[in-house]
Amino acid sequence: MLDTATKKRIDDCRDILVGKLPDPKAQIEQITIGLIYKFMDDMDKEAIELGGTTKFFSGDFEKYSWDSLFDTRVTATEMLSLYAKAIESMVKNPNIPQLFRDIFNNAYLPYRDPETLKLFLKTIGKFEYTHSEKLGDAFEYLLSVMGSQGDAGQFRTPRHIIDFMVAIVDPDKKDTILDPACGTAGFLISAFKHIKEKNKKGLTPDERKRLIQNFVGYDISPDMVRLSLVNLYLHGFSDPHIHEYDTLSSEERWSENYDVILANPPFMSPKGGIRPHKKFTISSNRSEVLFVDYIAEHLNPKGKAGVIVPEGVIFQSGTAYKDLRKMLIENYLYAVVSLPAGVFNPYSGVKTSILLMDKEVAKQCNEILFVKISNDGYNLGAQRNAVKGSQLEEAIELTHEFVRTGEFKETAIAHAVPKTEIAKNGDYNLSGERYRQVVLIDSTYETLPCGNLMRTSVKSFDPRTKPEDKYELWSIPAFDQGSPEVIYGSEIGSAKKVVIPRDVLLSRIVPHIRRSWVVEEDDSNILKIASTEWIVFNSDNVNPGFLQRILISDPFHSQFMLTVTGVGGSLSRANPKAVGEILIPLPPLSIQEEIVAEIEGYQKIIDGAKAVVNNYKPKINIDPEWRW
């Protein structure tokens, strides 16, 4: 555990630097370099005490030792000059190991205020070199303030989620372990601690040496490589294997497979997409697709993995996404854990899930386990304060039971679905809630898939072919304005759907906004046309007002949102085929009409009350004799 004194020193270092370096990442880099610099001096002093000689600050580098910096004859300006030269030239020091050379690669002092540096180094001087957990925990605390790791959809994984994934995957002391997008090495360190905890009786020196050799990390960012090297070093890895490596575009390490792979890879792709080599099974330029493909393909025959993915991997309808899900379901995947949308707050509200792979389990099991976490032990606010009722431990037990027995009884947070059911419609959707049998309303009336009421064939018409004619346009903007627009064909830029009175329209675009309306009857002969973004229902055997209210109801909408594909905003759309599978109640027509009449009656009262409020103008008689 991190003690308060060590935490205060870390906070003090950041407070000293923040005026010159407001970016948390820049602060962390300078604290990292300062700590390693101090620890090299500590090790030199320890060598002298044991009868040896200095190693790191010897020869041409003796003048840069910690004591030399703090010599009473050295001014603050001279200290700054010495320290700046030292960290810039340290990479050329022939007496430091490759690990330290990597840490000092491209290091420099980004500010030139002598008093700030002197105060900073005084605070760094209070740390003492040790391989104890205290320093490792201190560095992890330091990294936690960084949170976001850039603009490429990278977000530092919360510690409790890392530990949760490691507990499920359950690596052992003989496993080789990889994180192909390792960031600050959080997964590797958690796996290391997990294995030590499993072997409480202790590891022999040879076992510990072999264990440390089994951990490998890749990262494309030299800054992340530096931080992960230090993090592992402070957790007892004397020679950590972290490589600056482009996992998706480089081929040098393609032949390296592992027993366990853990990752939270970048979610976003650069403009123009990734340019991968040709060895991937799935053809794509999307980083989230390629990373999952890479992880699956680099597992040993008995390998297992846990990877955090954005929702696009779970349900997007693009060919690459569907091909990836098909490959996973057929060969690798055994469980999907849905995480709350606020897990990465305050840095991102992106919704994520965890894909769990095990090549042996996947071969033996005919079902996929779906687990939905609503409570991860923290609220979903920006500060993520701790709350009771975490479901993580239950989820660990459920997944282990599923792996152990291959069978599962549905619980409040988990259910198993046959692979054949998931593959049935060809999109291999991994939204677990989609496969729960849900009745929208506790009703004694029959239910039916709403697709039974959809128009299967809607005529298309391009108004530009008759630009002089007028049309009644039922568009999305018209809905937002409150009524359809009468407009000339020359003013309409694309083909539309032809609709008729009593058709019920449901918007599939920007689906979180509930848009549904009924095409009205009138005496005009103007052709009624609608945006292609509407799903069209006929009301031959249903009251259109009743159907329209069902389509915007809370129960329907919760199922409707599970059919959405796309990355958000105007790009997200509901899948009509999946929408058609949602069950709705269908009481007799007379009951439907009674329900609509009652709702409309209430609505008139509400509208009347609003009119009274909107038109109420209080009258206050002002007495001219009143004074302030």
BALUMPA-543334 format. One record per residue: residue in one letter; x, y, z of N, C-alpha, C in turn. Coordinates in steps of 0.2 Angstrom, whole numbers, plus 5000, padded with zeros to 4 digits. Atoms other than C-alpha are relative to their C-alpha. Layout:
BEGIN
AXYZXYZXYZ...
This chain:
BEGIN
M500449945000500050005000500450065000L499649945000500650184997499950045006D500049964993501050275013499950074998T500249935001500550455015500650044999A499449965001502350525016500249994993T499750015007502850444999499550044995K500549975005501150504991500150085000K499949934999501550684998500650024996R499449985004503250684990499850004993I500250005007502550634973499550074999D500549945001501150774975500450065000D499549945000502550904980500450014994C499649995006503550864965499650034994R500449975005502050894954499850075001D500249934998501551054963500650044998I499449965002503351114960500050014993L499950005007503351074942499450034996V500649985004501551124937500050074997G499949935002501951314935500450004993K499650015006503251264922499849954995L500350065004502451104915499349985002P500750024998500551104916499849934997D500250075002500450944906500249955004P499950064995500350794918500549954997K499550055003501350684906500750035000A499449975000502750804905500350005007Q499850004993502850814924500249935002I499850074998502850624925500749984997E499350025003504350614913500550035003Q499549974996505350734923500149975007I500050034994504950654939500349934999T499750065002505450484931500750014999I499349995001507050544925500450025006G499749984993507450634942500149945005L500050064996507050474951500649954998I499550045002508150364941500750035001Y499449964999509550494942500249995007K499950004993509450494961500249935002F499950074998509350304962500749974997M499350025002510950284951500550025005D499549974995511850394964500049965006D500050044994511150294978500349934999M499750065001511750134970500850015000D499249985000513550214968500250005008K499950004993513450254987500049945003E500050064997512950084992500649964998A499450045003514350004981500650035004I499449984996515650114991500049985007E500050034994514950065007500249935001L499950075000515149885002500749994998G499350015002516949914998500250014993G499949995008516749944979500150074998T499949935003516850094968499450024996T500649985004515650204959500049984993K500150035006514950144943499750054995F500449965004513650264936500350074999F499749935000514450434941500849995001S499350014999516250394937500350034993G499749985006517550454924499750074998D500249935002516850604914499350015003F500749994997515150584923500050015007E499949994993515850604940499850075002K500249934998515550794940499250015000Y500749995000513650754938499749965006S500350044994513450654954499550045004W500549964996512050704966500450055005D499649954995513350774979500350064996S499749955004514150874965499550054999L500649955001512450954961499950045006F500249964994512151004979500650025004D499449974997513951054983499850085002T500249944998513751214993500350064996R499749955004514851304981499750014993V500350005007513751274966499350045001T500649965000512451404963499449974996A500650035003510651364957500150004993T499950005007511051424940500549954997E499550055002512651314939499749935001M500350074999511551164946499649994994L500450015005510351194932500449984994S499650015006511751194919500349925000L499750064999512551034926499549944999Y500650055000510850934928499849994992A500250005007510350984910500549964996K499550045004511950924902500049935002A500050074998511950764913499549964997I500550045003510250704907500050004993E500050005007510550754889500649954998S499450045002512250664889500049935003M499950064997511850514900499949944996V500150065004511350404886500649984997K499450025002513150404881500549975005N499650034994513750344898500249934999P499950075001514650184895499949955006N500050044994514450124913499349995002I500750014998512550124913499749944996P500350065004511449964908499650034995Q500549995006510349964892499450035003L500649974997508849994903500050075002F500049924998509450164910500150044994R499949975006510050204893499450024996D500649995003508350184886499650055003I500349954996507650284900500250074998F499849935001508750434896500150024993N500049985007508550424877499650064999N500449945002508050594871499850045006A500249964994507950664889500350074999Y499849935000508050844891499650045005L500449964995507550984904499650054996P500549965004506051074896499950075003Y500149934997506151234908500750025002R499449974998507551344913500050055006D500049964994507151414930500449965005P499550034996508551374942499749985007E500350014994507451394958499549945000T500550065000506151274952500449935000L499650065000507451144948500349985006K499750014994508351164964499549975005L500550024996506751144974499749934998F500250075003506250994963500449955002L499550054999507850904965500149995008K500050014993507750934984499549955002T500550044998506150844985500149934997I499850065003506750704973500549975005G499450034996508250684985499749965007K500350044994507050624999499849934999F500150075002506750464989500649965001E499450045000507950324992499949934996Y500050065004508350174981499849945004T500250074997507450014985499649964995H500550045004506549874976499449995003S500650014996505149884989499450014996E500749995003503349884984499850085001K500149934999503350064991500150044994L499849965005504250134977499649984994G500550025006503250034964499350035001D500749984999501650084972500050084999A500049935001502250264972500050024993F500049985008502650264953499349994997E500750015002500950184950499550065001Y500449944998500150324959500250064996L499849945005501150454949499749994993L500350025007500550364933499350015000S500749995000498750374939499850074998V500249935001498750564938500050014992M499949985007499150554919499349984997G500750025003497450464915500049994993S500050005008497350504896500750004998Q499450015003498750444886500050034993G499949975007498550554870499350004997D500649985004497350584856499749944996A500250065004497250404849499649955003G500550054997495850334859500449965006Q499650044994497150274873499850035006F500149974993496550294891500349955005R499750054995497450224906499549965003T500550054997496550074912500050015008P500150004993495850094930500349935003R499650054997496849984942499549945001H500550064998495249884948499849964994I500250035006494849844930500549954997I499550045002496549784926500149935005D500050054995496549674942499449954999F500650055002494849604937500149964994M499850045006495449554920500549955001V499550054998496949474927499849945004A500350064996495949374940499649954996I500450055005494849304926500449964996V499550045005496249254914500449965004D499650054995497249184929500649984997P499450035003498949174922500449965006D499750044995500149054930500850014999K499349985000502049054934500449984994K499750025006502548964918499850034994D500349975006501549064906500450064998T499749945003502349184894499450054999I500549955000501349354895500250064996L499949945005501149494882499550055001D500549945001500349664882500350044994P499849975006500449724864499950074999A500149935000499949904868500150025007C499950014993500749904885499950075004G500149944996500650094890500550005005T499649994994501350104907500149935004A499950074997501449914910499549985005G500450024995499949904921499849935000F500250075000499349734915500549955002L499550054999501049654916500250005008I499850004993501349714934499449975004S500650044997499549654939500149935000A499950085001499949484932500549985004F499550024995501549484941499849995007K500350014993500749514957499549955001H500550054999499349394954500449935000I499650064999500649254951500349995006K499650014994501649294966499549985006E500650014995499949294976499849925000K500250075001499549124969500649955003N499550044997501249054975500350035006K499849974993501249114993500649975003K499550044997502448984998500750024998G499449975002503749074988500249974994L499750035006504649054971500750005002T499350014999506348984971500450064996P499649955004507749104964499949994993D500050025007507749014948499350014997E500749995003505849014946499850084999R500149935000505849204950500350034994K499649985005507149234937499649984993R500450025006506149134924499450044999L500749965000504549224929500150074997I499949935002505249394926500250004992Q499850015007505949334909499449994995N500650025003504149284904499650064998F500449945001503449464903500350044995V499849965006503449564887499550054999G500449955002502749724882500250044993Y499849965006502649824865499650075001D500449945001502150004863500450054995I499849965006502350124848500350075003S499849944997502750274860500649995004P499450004996504550304866499850025007D500249974993503750404881499749945004M500350054996502650254886500549945001V499550054999504150134884500450025006R499649974994505150244896499749995006L500450014993503750244909499949935002S500150074998503450064908500649965002L499450034998505250014909500250025008V499949984993505350124925499649965005N500550034996503750054932500249925002L499850074998504349874930500649995004Y499450004996506049914936499950015008L500149984993505349984952499649945003H500350064997504349824954500449945000G499550054999505849714954500249974994F499850035007506149684935500750034999S499349975001508049714934500150004992D499949995007507949684915499349994996P500750015003506149714909500150004992H500050015007505749664891499450054997I500549955003504849824884500350024993H499749985007505049854865499650064997E500449955004504650014856499949974993Y500250055006503749924842499350024998D500749995003502249964830499749934999T500350075001501249804833499649994994L500550015006500049834818500450014994S499649985006501349894805500649964999S499350035001502949804809499949925000E500150085000503249614806500649965003E499550034997504849584815499849955006R500250044995503949504830499449964999W500650035002502549424821500049935002S500050084999503149244824500049995008E500050014993503149274843499349995003N500750024997501649184852500150005007Y500049994993501149194870499549955003D500550044996500249094883499450045002V500449954997499349244890500150074996I499949935003498949414881499450045004L500449964996498149554891500150074997A499949945003497749724883499450055000N500549955001496849884882500250054994P499749965006497349944864499750064999P500349935003497050114856499349984997F500650015003495250134851499950034993M500149965006495450254837500649994995S499550015006496350244820500250074998P499849935003497350394813499650014993K500349995006496650484798500249964994G499850045006496650374783500149935002G499950064998496750224794500749975001I499350034999498150104799500249974993R499750035006499250034785500349945003P499750064998499549854791500349964995H499750045005500549724783499549944998K500550055003499749574774499949945004K500150064996499849444788499449995004F500650004996498249484797499549964996T500650045003496749364794499550054998I500549965002495549504794500350064996S499849945004495749644781499650065002S500349934997495449814789500650055001N499549954999496349974792499850045007R500249974994495450004809500449975006S499650034995496549984824499749955005E500350054995495349904836499849934997V500150065004494949774823500749965000L499350035001496849734820500349985006F499750024994497349734838499649935002V500450064998495949604842500349944996D499750055004496549504827500749985002Y499350014998498349514832500049965006I500050044993497949454850499849934999A500250075001496949304844500549964996E499550045004498249254831500749985003H499450014997499649264843500049965007L500150054995499049144856500349934999N499850065000499848984859499449955000P500550045001498848824856499550005006K500450004994498248824874499950085003G499949944998498349014875499350035002K500649974998497049134883500250085001A499949935000496749324883499450045003G500649954998495749474889500250064997V499849945004495649624879499350055001I500649955000494549784881499950034993V500249985006493649844866499450055000P500649965000492449984861499449974997E500750045002490649944856500049994993G500050015007491049954838500249924998V499850075001491949784839499449955002I500650044998490349714848499550004995F500650005004489049764835500050034994Q500049975007489649864820499949954995S500250055005488949794804500550004994G499550005005490549834793500249934999T499850065002491249684784500649975005A499550024996492849684794499849985007Y500250014993491949694811499649935000K500450075000490749544806500549944999D499550055001492249444800500449985006L499650014994493249474816499549965005R500450034995491749424827499949924998K500150075002491449264816500649965002M499450044999493249214818500149995008L499950014993493249244837499549955002I500550054997491649144840500249934998E499850065002492249004830500649975003N499450034998493948984837500350025006Y499749974994494349094852499650025006L500449974995492949174861499649965005Y500450044995492149104877499550055004A500449954996491449264886500150074998V500049935001491049444884499750045006V500249964994490949564899499950074998S500249935002490049724896500150045007L499849964995490749864907499550075000P500449945000489850024913500350064995A499749955005490050174901500450055003G499649954996490850284915500749975002V499450034997492350164918500650044999F499449965001493550284910499950075002N500149934997492850444918500650025004P500349945003493350584919500350014993Y499749995006494350554903499649984994S500550025006493050474892499449965003G500750034998491250414893499949944995V500050055005491650284879499749935004K500350074997490650114882500549954997T499550055002491849964882499749935003S500150074998491749774884500749975001I499450045000493049644888499849934996L500150065003493249504876500549955004L499650054996493849344885500149944995M499950055005494749214874500449945004D499750064997495349034878499949954994K500150045006495748924863499749935001E500250064998495448764872499350005002V500750004998493848814880499550024994A500449985006493148894864499949934996K500150065004493448724855499549955003Q500550054996492448624869499350035001C500649974998491048744872499650034994N500449985005489548774861499650075001E500449944998488948934870500650065001I499649944998489649114873499750035007L500349974994489449184891500050074999F500049925000488849364892499950025007V500049984994489149454908499950085000K500149935000488449634911500150035007I499849974993489249734925499750075000S500449934999488149884930500450045006N499749974995489149914946500749975001D499350025000491049904946500450025007G499749984993491249974964500150075000Y499949935000491250154959499450034996N500549965003489950284954500250024993L499849985007489850344936500150074999G499949935000490150524940500750014998A499349985002491750624935500549985005Q499550024995492550584951500149935002R500050085000492150394951500149995008N500050024993491850384970499849935002A500150074999491850214978499349995003V500650024998490150134981500049935002K500050074999489549974988499649964995G500450045005488849824978500349984994S499650025006490249794966499849934998Q500150075003489849644954500649974997L499450035003491649614949500249935003E499850064997491949474961499549944998E500550055002490349384956500149984993A499850015007490849404938500649954999I499450045000492549324941499849935002E500250074998491649174950499649974994L500550035005490349154936500449984994T499650025006491649154922500549945001H499650064998492749034931499649935000E500550065000491248914934499849984993F500150015007490848934915500649964997V499450035003492648884910500149935003R499950064997492648744923499549944998T500650055001490948664919499850004993G500349995006490548724902499250004999E500749994999488748744908499950065004F500249944996487848894915499250015000K500749984999486148944922500050075001E500149935001485549114919500050035007T500049964994485849244933499850074998A500249935001485349424935500550044996I499549965004487049484927500349964995A499750045005487449334916499649954997H500450065004486749214903500549984994A499650045006487449094890499650004994V500450015006486949094872500349964995P499750055005487248954859500350044994K499749975005488449004846499650004993T500450015006487248944833499550065000E500549945000485949084839500450064998I499649945001487349214838500150014992A499950005007487749164820499450004996K500650015004485949144814499950054995N500249955005485749304806500650034996G499449985004487549324799500450065003D499649944998488049484809500449985006Y499650034994488749384824500150065006N500049954995488249524836500149985007L499850024993489049514853499750045006S500449974995487749624862499649955004G500350064996487249504876499350015001E500749984998485649594880499549984994R500450015006485049564862499749935000Y500250075000484849374866499649985006R500550014994483849394882499350004997Q500749995002482049354879499650055004V500349944996481249514884499350014998V500749985002479349554884500050075003L500049924998479149744884499650025006I500549984995477649754895499749945003D500350054997476949644908499349994998S500649995004475449604897499749934999T500350065001474149464896499849994992Y500250015007473949504877500649974997E499550035004474949424863500550054999T499449965003476649484858500249984994L499850025007477349484841500650044998P499449965002479049544833499750064996C500249945004478749724827500150004993G499850015007479549674811499449974996N500650025003477849594807499650064997L500449945002477149764805500450054996M499649955004478549844795499849994993R500150015007478249874777500649974997T499550045003479349744768500350034993S499849975007479349844751499850075000V500249935001479350034751500250034994K499949975007479250114734500550065001S499549955000480750234731499850054994F500249955005480450394721500550065001D499649945000481650534716499750064997P500449945002480750704716500450044995R499649965005482150774705499849994993T500250025007481350684690499450054998K500649955001479850804692500150065004P499849944996480650964699499450055001E500649954999479051074696499549985004D500550024996477950964706500150025008K500049994992477550994725500049935003Y500050074996477850854738499950025007E500049994993477450834756500549965003L499450034998479150794764500049995007W500050024993479150694780500749995002S499350014999480950724784500250005008I499850004993481950714800500050075003P500149934998482150904801499350025001A500849984999480250924798499749975006F500250024993479950814813500250045005D499749964994481050924824499650075000Q500349945001480051074817499249995002G500750024998478350984821499549994995S500550025005477550964804500449994993P499750015007477950904786500150064996E499849945004478651024773499749994993V500350005007477751064757500650034996I499449975004479251084744500049974993Y499950025007479651074726500549954999G499550055001480550934719500750024998S499349975001481951044713500450025006E499649984994482351084731500249945004I499850064996482550904736500649964997G499450025002484250824734500149934999S499950075001483950634734499449975000A500650045000482750494732499749995007K500450014994481450464745499649945000K500550054999480250334752499350034999V500749985001478450344746499649985006V500450024995477250344761499350024999I500849995000475350344764499850015007P500349984994474250404777499949945005R500050054995474250304793500649965001D499350034999476050244790500350035007V499649984994477050254806500750004999L499349995001478850314805500450005006L499550004994480250274817500750024997S499349985003481950364814500549955003R499450054998483450244814500750045001I499449965000484750394813500050035007V499949974993485450474830499449975004P500650034997484350344838499850015008H500149984993484550404856499450055001I500649955000483250544851499449964997R500650045002481550464850499650044995R500449975005480750514834499649954997S500550045004479150434828499450044999W500649975001477650504820499549964995V500550035005476050454810499950044994V500149975006475850504792499250025000E500749974999474250614793499649994993E500450005006472750594781499850084999D500349935002472150754771499749994994D500350005006471250804756500450024994S499649985006472650854745500249944996N499750055004473350754731500750004999I499250005000475150794735500349935002L499750064998476250644735500450015006K499650004994476950604752500649965000I499450035000478750564753500450015007A499650004993479950524768500749994999S499350015000481750524772500149925000T499850075000482650354769500249985007E499850024993483150364787499449985005W500650034996481350314793499949934999I500350075001480850134796499350015000V500749995002479150124789499549945003F500450054998477750024798499350024997N500749995002475949994791499649995006S500550004995474450014802499449974998D500650035002473249904793499649965005N500350044995472949794808500150035007V499849974994473449914822499850075000N500149934999472950084829500750044999P499449975001474350194822500250045006G499849974994474350304838500349965005F499850054995474550154849500749984998L499450035002475950084838500650065001Q499549944999476850264838500250005007R499950004993476750264857500549945002I499650054998477450094859500750014997L499350005003478950134847500450055004I499649954996479450284859500049985007S500050024993479150194875500749985003D499450014996480550164888500249924998P499850075001480449974886500349984993F499850015007480549974867500750034999H499449965001481850104867500749975002S499450044997483050004878500249954996Q499850055005482949864866500250034993F499849975006483049974851500750035000M499349974999484750054857500549944999L499650065001485449874857500149984993T499950025007485249864838500450064996V499749955003486250024835500749984998T499350005003487850024824500350064999G499749945002489050154820500450035006V499549974995490350264830499750055004G500349944996489150394837499850064996G500349945003488250554833499649984993S500450015006487550564815500249934996L499850065003488550404810499649945003S500350064997487550294822499349994998R500650015002486050204816499749935002A500350074998484850064821499949964994N500050055005484849904811499349984999P500750015001483049884804499949925001K500150075000483249694803500049985008A500050024993483749684822499450035003V500649964997482349814826499449954999G500650045002481149694818499949945005E500050064995481549554831499750025007I500249984993480949664846499349985001L500750024999479349594853499650065003I500549954998477849714856499449975002P500750034999476149684864499550034995L500549985005474649684853499349985003P500650024998473049694862499450014995P500549995005471349694853499950084998L500049935003471049854842499650045005S500449964996469649914854500450025006I499649984994470849914869500650054998Q499549955003472150004858499750075000E500349945001470950134854499850045007E500149974993470450154873500750035003I499349974997472350174878500150064996V499849945004472650304864499550065003A500549944998471050404869500250025007E499849984993471550404888500750045000I499449975001473350454883499950074997E500249945003472650594872499650055005G500349964995471550654886500450035005Y499549974995472950674898500450054996Q499649965004473950754884499750074999K500449945000472550884882500150045006I500049974994472550924900500750035001I499449974999474450944900500150064995D499949945005474451054884499650065003G500449944997473051164893500450035005A499749974995474051184908500650044998K499449965003475651234898499750074997A500349945003474551364889499950055005V500249964995473951434905500750035003V499449984997475751444912500350054995N499649965005476451514895499750075000N500449945002475051654894499950045007Y500149964993475051704913500550055000K499649944999475651874915499850045007P500249974994475651934933500050085000K500149935000475052114936500150035007I499949974993475752214950499950084999N500249935000475052384953500650045004I499549974997476452504957499850075003D500249944996476152644970500650054998P499549955001477052804964500450035006E499649984994477452844982500549965003W499550044998478552694984500750024998R499349985002480352734985500549945002W499550054998481952624986500350025007
